Amino acid sequence: MSIELKNVSFTYHGNFKAIENVSLTIADGERVAIVGSNGAGKTTCVKLMNALFKPNAGAVLVNGVDTREKTAAQIAKTVGYVFQNPDDQIFNSNVRTELEYMPKYMKLSQDEIKRRVDNALELTCIDKYMDMNPFDIPYPIRKFVTIAAVICVQPAYLILDEPTAGQDRLGIGILEKLMDEMSRRGISVITITHDMEFVANNFKRVVAMAHANIIADGAARDIYWNDAVVEESGILKPQLAELAKNLQLPGNLLYLEELINAVE
C-alpha cells in the first residue's frame, strides 16, 4: 500500500506550471519530509495526494486507486491533510463538534466516536478546550484542534503542512510524540515545512524540491550535507550540521550526540 505520483504535472489557471513530471512513492508507515523554498511545488504535491487537486498529466494513486476516480472527501478518509492555517479548516462553533463532525458523517457508533475523540485528545493535549469556540483559542492550540479532527478520521496517511509554525518547545514536543505514535500504529506521516531542525530530528527521509520538480530524495544526512542540493532547493542546513561544518569535524554530523562524541 502506498501513495504514488507517476509522472505528475499540475498547472494553475492554465498557464502556471506548479509541478512538472514528478514521480514519488510514499509507503505505508513511512515518515517523509518534503522541503524547498516557496514556489517549489511542495504544497501542490501534497494537495494532489489527497485529491484536493487532480493532475493535468500523469496519475496519483492512493493504495492503488486513481484519485481522479474519487472525490476529495472520499480520499480524505485515507489521506488526512492538516492545513497550514487552521482557520482554513475549522468550521464548527466548538471544539467538541469539530472533532465529532467527520466520525458522525461516517455514521460511526456513539461509542466509536467517543473512543476516537478521546484518543485524539490524548495525543494533542487539548481536552480542556473541548467546550470552547476554536476561534477563541490561541493559534498554536488551534492548530492542534485541526490535527485532532483529522486523527479522528483515522487516515492511513497524515499530511502536516508547516506544523511547527507558531509552536513553542512544548508544542513541538507534543507534535513529536504524536508522530511517534502514528509511526507505531503504521500510519505514514508526511510534512512540508521550512523548519529544518524539526526535519533533522524527526524524519529519516527527505525529499528536496526546486523548479517544480524533485531534485533529491534520500536520507536526511545525505540531503543536508549535499551543498548543491541545499543551495538549489533554498533550504538551510540544520544548525548542528552547520556548526560541525564550521568546526571542520569529520563524518557529516547531524545530531547532538554525534557532535558531542566528535569533540570529546
Backbone as JSON, one array per atom type, in Angstrom:
{
  "sequence": "MSIELKNVSFTYHGNFKAIENVSLTIADGERVAIVGSNGAGKTTCVKLMNALFKPNAGAVLVNGVDTREKTAAQIAKTVGYVFQNPDDQIFNSNVRTELEYMPKYMKLSQDEIKRRVDNALELTCIDKYMDMNPFDIPYPIRKFVTIAAVICVQPAYLILDEPTAGQDRLGIGILEKLMDEMSRRGISVITITHDMEFVANNFKRVVAMAHANIIADGAARDIYWNDAVVEESGILKPQLAELAKNLQLPGNLLYLEELINAVE",
  "N": [[0.84, -1.19, 0.0], [0.47, 2.25, -0.76], [1.17, 5.75, -1.48], [1.33, 7.02, -4.67], [2.85, 9.13, -6.97], [2.88, 9.45, -10.32], [4.76, 10.5, -12.81], [3.66, 13.12, -12.7], [2.05, 16.17, -13.51], [0.99, 19.51, -12.84], [-0.96, 22.33, -13.45], [-1.68, 25.67, -12.67], [-4.52, 27.65, -13.26], [-4.27, 27.31, -15.96], [-1.83, 28.26, -16.98], [0.36, 28.5, -15.2], [2.83, 26.42, -14.28], [2.92, 24.35, -11.68], [4.01, 21.92, -10.72], [6.03, 19.57, -12.49], [6.15, 16.63, -14.24], [6.56, 14.91, -12.0], [7.59, 12.23, -9.97], [6.94, 10.09, -7.29], [6.98, 7.99, -4.49], [5.38, 7.0, -1.55], [5.47, 4.91, 1.09], [3.42, 2.69, 3.11], [3.37, 3.53, 6.53], [5.66, 5.06, 6.41], [7.8, 7.89, 7.1], [8.07, 11.05, 5.94], [9.65, 14.02, 4.9], [9.01, 16.88, 2.98], [10.79, 19.31, 1.41], [11.87, 22.66, 0.57], [12.11, 25.82, -1.16], [9.66, 28.55, -1.13], [7.17, 28.16, -3.59], [8.3, 25.99, -4.81], [6.8, 23.73, -5.25], [5.86, 22.1, -3.27], [3.43, 22.23, -1.68], [1.55, 21.83, -3.67], [2.12, 19.18, -4.41], [1.31, 17.72, -2.07], [-1.37, 18.36, -1.95], [-2.27, 17.13, -4.19], [-1.99, 14.54, -3.38], [-4.13, 14.06, -1.65], [-6.28, 14.51, -3.21], [-7.32, 17.1, -3.34], [-6.38, 18.56, -5.41], [-6.41, 17.57, -8.83], [-4.4, 15.78, -11.12], [-3.04, 17.3, -14.1], [-1.6, 15.9, -15.89], [-0.19, 12.59, -15.99], [-0.53, 10.35, -13.13], [-2.08, 9.98, -9.92], [-1.98, 7.73, -7.38], [-3.65, 6.27, -4.69], [-3.19, 3.86, -2.49], [-3.46, 2.2, -4.69], [-5.68, 3.22, -5.98], [-6.85, 5.44, -8.4], [-6.83, 8.88, -7.99], [-8.4, 10.52, -9.53], [-10.72, 9.21, -9.89], [-12.16, 9.49, -7.61], [-13.73, 11.54, -5.08], [-12.5, 14.42, -3.23], [-13.41, 14.24, -0.6], [-13.84, 11.52, -0.31], [-11.24, 10.48, -0.6], [-10.06, 11.69, 1.58], [-10.64, 10.12, 3.76], [-8.67, 8.3, 3.76], [-6.28, 9.69, 3.27], [-5.32, 12.07, 5.29], [-5.32, 15.58, 5.67], [-3.75, 18.23, 7.18], [-4.14, 21.55, 7.26], [-1.94, 24.39, 6.77], [-2.82, 26.83, 7.9], [-5.01, 26.88, 10.49], [-7.44, 28.21, 10.47], [-8.45, 27.96, 7.97], [-9.59, 25.53, 7.96], [-11.2, 24.88, 10.15], [-14.64, 24.83, 11.02], [-16.7, 24.64, 12.78], [-18.59, 25.55, 15.78], [-17.66, 24.88, 18.29], [-15.03, 23.04, 19.91], [-15.54, 20.34, 20.49], [-17.67, 19.66, 18.74], [-16.33, 20.04, 16.34], [-14.42, 17.98, 16.36], [-16.08, 15.75, 16.42], [-17.43, 15.84, 14.05], [-16.64, 14.62, 11.48], [-16.48, 11.79, 12.18], [-19.22, 11.42, 12.8], [-20.35, 12.01, 10.33], [-19.37, 9.84, 8.96], [-21.0, 7.98, 9.97], [-20.46, 6.48, 12.29], [-20.67, 4.51, 15.32], [-21.86, 5.77, 18.51], [-20.23, 5.03, 20.61], [-17.86, 4.42, 19.27], [-17.24, 6.89, 18.17], [-16.75, 8.36, 20.52], [-14.52, 6.96, 21.47], [-12.63, 7.53, 19.48], [-12.45, 10.33, 19.62], [-11.56, 10.69, 22.27], [-9.07, 9.47, 22.07], [-7.8, 11.18, 20.22], [-7.74, 13.52, 21.72], [-6.04, 12.79, 23.79], [-3.64, 12.51, 22.4], [-3.15, 15.09, 21.45], [-3.42, 16.84, 23.54], [-5.51, 18.69, 24.14], [-7.75, 18.64, 25.7], [-8.89, 20.33, 27.66], [-10.02, 22.37, 26.26], [-12.36, 21.65, 25.07], [-15.06, 22.56, 25.11], [-14.97, 25.07, 24.09], [-15.16, 27.81, 21.73], [-13.36, 27.34, 18.79], [-12.1, 29.57, 17.68], [-11.62, 31.21, 19.74], [-9.46, 30.24, 20.94], [-5.91, 30.18, 21.47], [-3.73, 30.58, 18.64], [-1.59, 28.56, 18.24], [-2.64, 26.39, 19.71], [-5.02, 26.07, 18.39], [-4.16, 24.96, 16.03], [-3.65, 22.37, 16.85], [-6.24, 21.54, 17.26], [-7.19, 21.14, 14.66], [-5.46, 19.1, 13.87], [-6.27, 17.09, 15.67], [-8.92, 16.73, 14.79], [-8.52, 15.58, 12.27], [-7.15, 13.26, 13.0], [-9.22, 11.89, 14.21], [-10.54, 10.78, 12.09], [-8.97, 8.68, 11.45], [-6.95, 8.26, 9.33], [-4.87, 6.53, 6.89], [-2.67, 7.83, 6.04], [-1.05, 10.75, 7.08], [-0.91, 14.11, 6.53], [0.98, 16.92, 7.28], [1.03, 20.29, 7.18], [3.38, 22.68, 7.44], [3.7, 22.27, 10.35], [5.03, 23.16, 12.69], [4.91, 25.9, 12.75], [4.5, 28.77, 14.63], [4.58, 27.33, 16.97], [5.73, 26.65, 20.31], [8.43, 25.24, 22.3], [7.15, 23.31, 23.87], [4.84, 22.74, 22.34], [6.02, 21.68, 20.03], [7.16, 19.43, 21.14], [4.84, 17.95, 21.76], [3.93, 17.49, 19.17], [6.01, 15.85, 18.21], [5.8, 13.56, 19.84], [3.26, 12.76, 19.08], [3.67, 12.14, 16.35], [5.43, 10.01, 16.64], [3.72, 8.15, 17.8], [1.9, 7.81, 15.71], [3.6, 6.6, 13.85], [4.16, 4.26, 15.25], [1.73, 3.02, 15.03], [1.71, 2.38, 12.39], [0.98, 4.34, 10.6], [1.52, 6.54, 7.95], [3.46, 9.52, 7.96], [3.59, 12.65, 6.57], [5.27, 15.61, 5.94], [5.33, 19.07, 5.02], [7.58, 21.64, 5.28], [9.46, 24.49, 6.53], [11.1, 24.25, 8.61], [14.0, 23.2, 9.42], [15.36, 22.09, 11.58], [13.41, 20.65, 12.9], [12.83, 18.78, 10.92], [15.33, 17.42, 10.66], [15.5, 16.24, 13.17], [13.37, 14.49, 13.25], [12.72, 13.12, 10.88], [13.68, 10.61, 8.73], [13.75, 10.31, 6.0], [14.07, 12.59, 3.36], [12.68, 14.71, 0.96], [13.72, 16.84, -1.46], [12.74, 19.77, -3.14], [12.73, 21.8, -6.09], [12.26, 24.25, -8.64], [9.79, 23.25, -9.55], [10.0, 20.51, -9.41], [11.34, 17.35, -8.19], [14.49, 17.35, -6.8], [16.18, 15.91, -5.22], [16.13, 12.95, -3.24], [16.28, 11.27, -0.39], [18.21, 9.99, 2.43], [18.14, 12.01, 5.4], [20.65, 12.94, 6.29], [22.21, 12.73, 3.98], [20.96, 14.54, 2.28], [21.21, 17.05, 3.62], [23.94, 17.38, 3.79], [24.69, 17.72, 1.23], [25.83, 20.18, -0.49], [25.15, 21.34, -2.93], [22.49, 20.56, -3.35], [21.27, 21.72, -1.1], [21.67, 24.44, -1.68], [20.37, 24.74, -4.18], [17.73, 24.03, -3.59], [17.06, 25.93, -1.8], [17.02, 25.7, 0.96], [17.98, 25.69, 4.46], [20.9, 24.5, 6.06], [20.67, 22.35, 8.88], [21.24, 23.6, 12.23], [23.11, 22.2, 13.85], [24.48, 20.69, 11.96], [25.57, 22.74, 10.45], [27.23, 23.9, 12.36], [29.01, 21.77, 12.84], [30.2, 21.69, 10.34], [31.48, 24.2, 10.26], [33.29, 23.84, 12.32], [34.85, 22.03, 11.16], [34.56, 19.28, 11.53], [34.81, 15.75, 11.09], [32.72, 13.4, 9.24], [30.1, 14.13, 8.43], [28.12, 15.18, 10.31], [24.98, 15.27, 12.1], [23.41, 15.11, 14.34], [23.01, 15.82, 17.88], [24.29, 14.1, 19.74], [26.22, 12.97, 18.14], [27.82, 15.19, 17.56], [28.76, 15.82, 20.13], [30.27, 13.51, 20.7], [32.22, 13.79, 18.75], [33.72, 15.98, 19.5], [34.79, 15.32, 21.9]],
  "CA": [[0.0, 0.0, 0.0], [1.33, 3.43, -0.9], [0.77, 6.87, -2.32], [2.24, 7.11, -5.81], [2.73, 10.14, -8.01], [3.54, 8.88, -11.5], [4.96, 11.48, -13.88], [2.54, 14.04, -12.49], [2.17, 17.62, -13.74], [-0.2, 20.27, -12.46], [-0.87, 23.72, -13.88], [-2.69, 26.56, -12.12], [-5.15, 28.64, -14.14], [-3.94, 27.05, -17.35], [-0.56, 28.77, -17.5], [1.47, 28.42, -14.25], [3.13, 25.02, -14.02], [3.36, 24.22, -10.29], [4.94, 20.79, -10.74], [6.15, 19.02, -13.84], [6.72, 15.3, -14.39], [7.03, 14.48, -10.68], [7.32, 10.85, -9.57], [7.25, 9.95, -5.88], [6.23, 6.93, -3.81], [5.45, 7.01, -0.09], [4.94, 3.63, 1.52], [2.73, 2.55, 4.39], [4.18, 3.65, 7.73], [6.86, 5.86, 6.2], [7.79, 9.28, 7.57], [8.76, 11.76, 4.87], [9.58, 15.48, 4.88], [9.2, 17.5, 1.67], [11.36, 20.62, 1.72], [12.21, 23.5, -0.58], [11.69, 27.22, -0.99], [8.31, 28.86, -1.57], [7.01, 28.04, -5.03], [8.99, 24.81, -5.35], [5.82, 22.72, -5.63], [5.6, 21.22, -2.13], [2.01, 22.21, -1.33], [0.84, 21.21, -4.79], [2.31, 17.73, -4.3], [0.5, 17.09, -1.03], [-2.79, 18.53, -2.28], [-2.56, 16.08, -5.16], [-2.04, 13.26, -2.66], [-5.45, 13.81, -1.05], [-7.3, 14.8, -4.23], [-7.76, 18.49, -3.41], [-6.06, 18.83, -6.81], [-6.31, 16.42, -9.72], [-3.29, 16.06, -12.05], [-3.27, 17.58, -15.52], [-0.92, 14.82, -16.61], [0.26, 11.57, -15.07], [-1.55, 9.77, -12.26], [-1.85, 9.88, -8.47], [-2.64, 6.53, -6.89], [-3.68, 6.09, -3.24], [-3.45, 2.42, -2.28], [-3.84, 1.62, -5.98], [-6.87, 3.88, -6.54], [-6.58, 6.71, -9.08], [-7.59, 9.94, -7.31], [-9.35, 11.14, -10.46], [-11.95, 8.44, -9.82], [-12.75, 9.71, -6.3], [-13.8, 12.93, -4.61], [-11.57, 14.74, -2.15], [-13.98, 13.74, 0.64], [-13.6, 10.08, -0.26], [-9.81, 10.24, -0.39], [-9.71, 12.21, 2.9], [-10.75, 9.05, 4.75], [-7.39, 7.57, 3.71], [-5.19, 10.66, 3.34], [-5.74, 13.23, 6.07], [-4.48, 16.75, 5.4], [-3.87, 19.31, 8.15], [-3.72, 22.78, 6.59], [-1.0, 25.27, 7.48], [-3.61, 27.78, 8.68], [-6.19, 26.17, 10.99], [-8.65, 28.97, 10.18], [-8.95, 27.49, 6.68], [-10.09, 24.16, 8.12], [-12.21, 24.81, 11.22], [-15.91, 25.44, 10.61], [-17.72, 24.43, 13.81], [-18.61, 26.59, 16.81], [-16.89, 24.47, 19.45], [-14.03, 22.01, 19.6], [-16.17, 19.02, 20.54], [-18.39, 19.46, 17.48], [-15.33, 19.94, 15.27], [-13.81, 16.65, 16.39], [-17.08, 14.72, 16.19], [-18.13, 16.06, 12.79], [-16.36, 13.58, 10.46], [-16.96, 10.48, 12.61], [-20.68, 11.36, 12.64], [-20.59, 11.95, 8.89], [-19.05, 8.46, 8.58], [-22.05, 7.15, 10.59], [-19.89, 5.59, 13.3], [-21.46, 4.41, 16.54], [-21.51, 6.76, 19.52], [-19.08, 4.5, 21.37], [-16.66, 4.56, 18.44], [-16.94, 8.33, 18.1], [-16.14, 8.74, 21.8], [-13.18, 6.36, 21.53], [-11.74, 8.26, 18.58], [-12.25, 11.68, 20.16], [-10.71, 10.57, 23.46], [-7.71, 9.17, 21.59], [-7.25, 12.41, 19.63], [-7.48, 14.46, 22.82], [-4.85, 12.31, 24.5], [-2.47, 12.75, 21.56], [-2.94, 16.51, 21.18], [-3.44, 17.58, 24.82], [-6.42, 19.85, 24.05], [-9.01, 18.26, 26.35], [-9.51, 21.42, 28.44], [-10.62, 23.35, 25.35], [-13.41, 20.96, 24.32], [-16.32, 23.28, 25.02], [-14.69, 26.44, 23.66], [-15.12, 28.14, 20.31], [-11.96, 27.24, 18.36], [-11.51, 30.87, 17.34], [-11.26, 31.86, 21.0], [-8.29, 29.52, 21.43], [-4.68, 30.69, 20.84], [-3.41, 30.0, 17.33], [-0.87, 27.28, 18.29], [-3.56, 25.34, 20.17], [-6.0, 25.88, 17.32], [-3.58, 24.03, 15.06], [-3.85, 21.02, 17.37], [-7.65, 21.19, 17.05], [-7.31, 20.59, 13.3], [-4.78, 17.8, 13.88], [-7.14, 16.15, 16.37], [-10.08, 16.43, 13.93], [-8.06, 14.65, 11.22], [-6.84, 11.99, 13.65], [-10.49, 11.21, 14.48], [-10.92, 10.04, 10.89], [-8.04, 7.54, 11.39], [-6.43, 8.03, 7.98], [-3.65, 5.73, 6.78], [-1.6, 8.79, 5.76], [-1.3, 12.03, 7.73], [-0.1, 15.19, 5.96], [1.08, 18.08, 8.16], [1.54, 21.44, 6.42], [4.06, 23.63, 8.35], [3.1, 22.01, 11.67], [5.7, 23.84, 13.81], [4.73, 27.35, 12.67], [3.84, 29.33, 15.79], [4.65, 26.46, 18.14], [6.88, 26.73, 21.2], [9.08, 23.95, 22.52], [6.14, 22.38, 24.37], [4.02, 22.32, 21.22], [6.82, 20.81, 19.15], [7.27, 18.16, 21.84], [3.59, 17.23, 21.56], [3.95, 17.03, 17.78], [6.96, 14.75, 18.06], [5.21, 12.37, 20.47], [2.13, 12.37, 18.24], [4.19, 11.47, 15.16], [5.97, 8.71, 17.06], [2.59, 7.24, 17.98], [1.4, 7.48, 14.37], [4.53, 5.62, 13.28], [3.97, 2.99, 15.97], [0.49, 2.42, 14.51], [1.86, 2.1, 10.97], [0.42, 5.44, 9.81], [2.54, 7.37, 7.31], [3.43, 10.94, 8.27], [4.23, 13.45, 5.53], [5.21, 17.02, 6.29], [6.03, 20.1, 4.26], [7.99, 22.58, 6.31], [10.72, 25.22, 6.41], [11.79, 24.06, 9.88], [14.97, 22.15, 9.15], [15.71, 21.4, 12.82], [12.32, 19.69, 13.1], [13.02, 17.7, 9.94], [16.52, 16.65, 11.01], [15.28, 15.49, 14.41], [12.2, 13.61, 13.23], [12.46, 12.48, 9.59], [14.84, 9.94, 8.14], [13.73, 10.51, 4.54], [13.79, 13.97, 2.97], [12.52, 14.97, -0.47], [14.01, 18.25, -1.73], [12.14, 20.22, -4.39], [13.08, 23.1, -6.68], [11.9, 24.39, -10.06], [8.6, 22.44, -9.84], [10.32, 19.09, -9.5], [12.16, 16.78, -7.12], [15.91, 17.36, -7.17], [16.88, 14.92, -4.41], [15.26, 12.14, -2.41], [17.16, 10.33, 0.3], [18.37, 10.13, 3.88], [18.31, 13.4, 5.83], [22.08, 13.26, 6.33], [22.72, 12.9, 2.61], [20.39, 15.78, 1.73], [21.73, 18.25, 4.28], [25.37, 17.53, 3.55], [24.92, 17.95, -0.2], [25.74, 21.64, -0.59], [24.47, 21.71, -4.17], [21.05, 20.38, -3.12], [20.87, 22.76, -0.13], [21.63, 25.74, -2.36], [19.37, 24.77, -5.25], [16.39, 23.94, -3.02], [16.83, 27.13, -1.0], [16.83, 25.38, 2.38], [19.13, 25.94, 5.33], [21.45, 23.34, 6.75], [20.36, 22.41, 10.31], [22.27, 24.31, 12.98], [24.18, 21.3, 14.29], [25.28, 20.35, 10.79], [26.33, 23.94, 10.11], [28.29, 24.03, 13.37], [30.02, 20.74, 12.55], [30.93, 22.11, 9.14], [32.35, 25.32, 10.63], [34.36, 23.3, 13.16], [35.59, 21.09, 10.3], [34.51, 17.95, 12.13], [34.57, 14.73, 10.06], [31.62, 12.46, 9.38], [28.76, 14.62, 8.05], [27.35, 15.09, 11.54], [23.65, 15.85, 12.03], [22.72, 15.0, 15.61], [23.74, 16.35, 19.01], [25.19, 13.1, 20.33], [27.36, 12.82, 17.22], [28.67, 16.35, 17.76], [29.42, 15.65, 21.43], [31.29, 12.48, 20.58], [33.28, 14.25, 17.85], [34.57, 16.99, 20.14], [35.36, 14.8, 23.14]],
  "C": [[0.88, 1.25, 0.0], [0.57, 4.57, -1.56], [1.8, 6.97, -3.44], [1.88, 8.3, -6.7], [3.55, 9.64, -9.19], [3.59, 9.91, -12.62], [3.88, 12.55, -13.88], [2.93, 15.48, -12.81], [0.87, 18.28, -13.34], [0.03, 21.73, -12.79], [-2.02, 24.52, -13.28], [-3.21, 27.5, -13.21], [-4.68, 28.52, -15.6], [-2.6, 27.53, -17.83], [0.62, 28.7, -16.52], [1.7, 26.96, -13.87], [3.71, 24.89, -12.62], [4.3, 23.05, -10.09], [4.92, 20.18, -12.13], [6.86, 17.68, -13.8], [7.32, 14.78, -13.08], [6.62, 13.03, -10.43], [7.8, 10.66, -8.13], [6.37, 8.84, -5.31], [6.46, 7.03, -2.31], [4.73, 5.77, 0.41], [4.21, 3.72, 2.84], [3.72, 2.71, 5.55], [5.42, 4.5, 7.6], [6.68, 7.27, 6.75], [8.67, 10.09, 6.64], [8.56, 13.26, 5.02], [9.85, 15.97, 3.47], [9.61, 18.94, 1.9], [11.69, 21.36, 0.42], [11.69, 24.91, -0.33], [10.25, 27.4, -1.43], [8.24, 28.8, -3.09], [7.66, 26.83, -5.64], [8.02, 23.72, -5.8], [5.4, 21.8, -4.49], [4.1, 21.09, -1.83], [1.18, 21.57, -2.44], [0.93, 19.69, -4.71], [1.38, 17.11, -3.27], [-0.99, 17.27, -1.3], [-3.21, 17.56, -3.38], [-2.72, 14.73, -4.46], [-3.41, 13.0, -2.05], [-6.59, 14.32, -1.92], [-7.93, 16.18, -4.12], [-7.46, 19.05, -4.8], [-6.06, 17.51, -7.56], [-5.25, 16.73, -10.78], [-3.77, 16.4, -13.45], [-2.64, 16.52, -16.4], [-0.36, 13.85, -15.59], [-0.88, 11.08, -14.18], [-1.1, 9.8, -10.8], [-2.67, 8.7, -7.97], [-2.53, 6.48, -5.36], [-4.13, 4.66, -2.97], [-4.03, 1.79, -3.55], [-5.03, 2.27, -6.66], [-6.47, 5.22, -7.16], [-7.46, 7.8, -8.47], [-8.59, 10.62, -8.23], [-10.71, 10.43, -10.44], [-12.72, 8.67, -8.51], [-12.86, 11.2, -6.01], [-12.76, 13.15, -3.52], [-12.09, 14.2, -0.82], [-13.76, 12.24, 0.79], [-12.14, 9.77, 0.03], [-9.39, 10.69, 1.02], [-9.85, 11.16, 3.99], [-9.46, 8.23, 4.82], [-6.2, 8.5, 3.88], [-5.7, 11.9, 4.04], [-4.77, 14.38, 5.89], [-4.78, 17.83, 6.43], [-3.3, 20.57, 7.52], [-2.73, 23.57, 7.44], [-1.75, 26.23, 8.4], [-4.88, 27.08, 9.17], [-7.49, 26.89, 10.67], [-9.26, 28.58, 8.83], [-9.65, 26.14, 6.79], [-11.22, 24.05, 9.14], [-13.51, 25.48, 10.77], [-17.03, 25.19, 11.62], [-17.54, 25.4, 14.98], [-17.97, 26.18, 18.12], [-16.03, 23.27, 19.09], [-14.65, 20.62, 19.57], [-16.89, 18.71, 19.22], [-17.43, 19.3, 16.31], [-14.74, 18.53, 15.2], [-14.82, 15.54, 16.05], [-17.68, 14.76, 14.78], [-17.9, 14.91, 11.79], [-16.76, 12.19, 10.93], [-18.48, 10.34, 12.51], [-21.06, 11.26, 11.17], [-20.36, 10.53, 8.36], [-20.02, 7.46, 9.18], [-21.47, 6.08, 11.53], [-20.79, 5.56, 14.53], [-21.0, 5.46, 17.55], [-20.31, 6.32, 20.34], [-17.79, 4.68, 20.58], [-16.26, 6.03, 18.31], [-16.24, 8.78, 19.38], [-14.72, 8.2, 21.9], [-12.2, 7.15, 20.68], [-11.44, 9.67, 19.11], [-11.34, 11.64, 21.38], [-9.26, 10.29, 23.06], [-7.05, 10.42, 21.02], [-6.9, 13.43, 20.7], [-6.21, 14.07, 23.57], [-3.57, 12.64, 23.71], [-2.14, 14.23, 21.41], [-3.0, 17.41, 22.41], [-4.34, 18.82, 24.79], [-7.71, 19.61, 24.79], [-9.67, 19.42, 27.09], [-10.19, 22.48, 27.58], [-11.89, 22.82, 24.67], [-14.7, 21.76, 24.14], [-16.15, 24.73, 24.59], [-14.87, 26.59, 22.15], [-13.67, 28.09, 19.85], [-11.3, 28.58, 18.09], [-11.24, 31.73, 18.57], [-10.0, 31.25, 21.61], [-7.04, 30.08, 20.75], [-4.31, 29.89, 19.59], [-2.65, 28.67, 17.43], [-1.75, 26.12, 18.75], [-4.59, 25.03, 19.1], [-5.46, 24.93, 16.25], [-3.74, 22.58, 15.53], [-5.31, 20.58, 17.28], [-7.81, 20.56, 15.66], [-6.61, 19.24, 13.19], [-5.67, 16.75, 14.52], [-8.33, 15.75, 15.5], [-9.7, 15.44, 12.83], [-7.75, 13.29, 11.82], [-8.12, 11.19, 13.92], [-10.99, 10.42, 13.27], [-10.12, 8.74, 10.77], [-7.56, 7.26, 9.97], [-5.18, 7.14, 8.01], [-2.43, 6.6, 6.55], [-1.99, 10.13, 6.38], [-0.35, 13.08, 7.17], [-0.17, 16.4, 6.89], [1.76, 19.21, 7.4], [2.06, 22.48, 7.41], [3.56, 23.46, 9.8], [3.75, 22.77, 12.82], [5.53, 25.34, 13.79], [3.93, 27.85, 13.87], [3.94, 28.5, 17.05], [5.89, 26.76, 18.98], [7.45, 25.34, 21.41], [8.1, 22.89, 23.01], [5.29, 21.84, 23.23], [4.75, 21.39, 20.28], [7.0, 19.44, 19.81], [6.01, 17.31, 21.7], [3.52, 16.67, 20.14], [4.85, 15.81, 17.6], [6.42, 13.46, 18.66], [4.05, 11.84, 19.63], [2.62, 11.62, 16.99], [4.77, 10.11, 15.5], [4.84, 7.69, 17.23], [1.98, 6.86, 16.64], [2.3, 6.41, 13.72], [4.36, 4.26, 13.94], [2.73, 2.25, 15.45], [0.58, 2.1, 13.01], [1.27, 3.15, 10.07], [1.55, 6.28, 9.23], [2.35, 8.82, 7.72], [4.23, 11.68, 7.21], [4.15, 14.91, 5.96], [5.85, 17.86, 5.2], [6.34, 21.22, 5.24], [9.27, 23.3, 5.92], [11.57, 25.04, 7.66], [12.77, 22.88, 9.76], [15.42, 21.42, 10.41], [14.67, 20.31, 13.11], [12.47, 18.51, 12.15], [14.18, 16.82, 10.34], [16.27, 15.75, 12.21], [14.21, 14.41, 14.29], [11.97, 12.84, 11.94], [13.73, 11.89, 9.02], [14.92, 10.17, 6.64], [13.32, 11.94, 4.23], [13.72, 14.06, 1.45], [12.71, 16.46, -0.68], [13.46, 18.62, -3.1], [12.68, 21.59, -4.8], [12.62, 23.08, -8.13], [10.77, 23.43, -10.47], [8.88, 20.96, -9.99], [11.13, 18.65, -8.3], [13.61, 16.76, -7.6], [16.73, 16.38, -6.34], [15.88, 14.22, -3.5], [16.13, 11.12, -1.71], [17.2, 10.57, 1.8], [18.64, 11.59, 4.23], [19.78, 13.81, 5.81], [22.62, 13.55, 4.93], [22.2, 14.2, 1.98], [21.09, 16.99, 2.31], [23.23, 18.45, 4.09], [25.72, 17.61, 2.07], [24.73, 19.44, -0.45], [25.01, 22.09, -1.84], [22.95, 21.61, -4.01], [20.53, 21.45, -2.17], [20.72, 24.1, -0.83], [20.5, 25.78, -3.39], [17.95, 24.76, -4.7], [16.05, 25.14, -2.13], [16.56, 26.85, 0.46], [18.08, 25.75, 3.16], [19.61, 24.63, 5.92], [21.08, 23.44, 8.23], [21.54, 22.96, 11.11], [23.42, 23.41, 13.4], [25.08, 20.9, 13.13], [26.15, 21.54, 10.37], [27.48, 24.15, 11.08], [29.4, 23.01, 13.12], [30.86, 21.09, 11.33], [31.91, 23.22, 9.48], [33.53, 24.87, 11.5], [35.24, 22.3, 12.41], [35.68, 19.7, 10.93], [34.19, 16.92, 11.04], [33.26, 13.99, 10.3], [30.23, 12.95, 9.02], [27.77, 14.54, 9.21], [26.0, 15.81, 11.41], [22.96, 15.92, 13.39], [23.62, 15.38, 16.78], [24.74, 15.34, 19.59], [26.42, 12.86, 19.44], [28.35, 13.98, 17.41], [29.45, 16.25, 19.07], [30.54, 14.64, 21.34], [32.48, 12.95, 19.76], [34.24, 15.24, 18.52], [35.18, 16.51, 21.45], [36.82, 14.35, 22.93]]
}
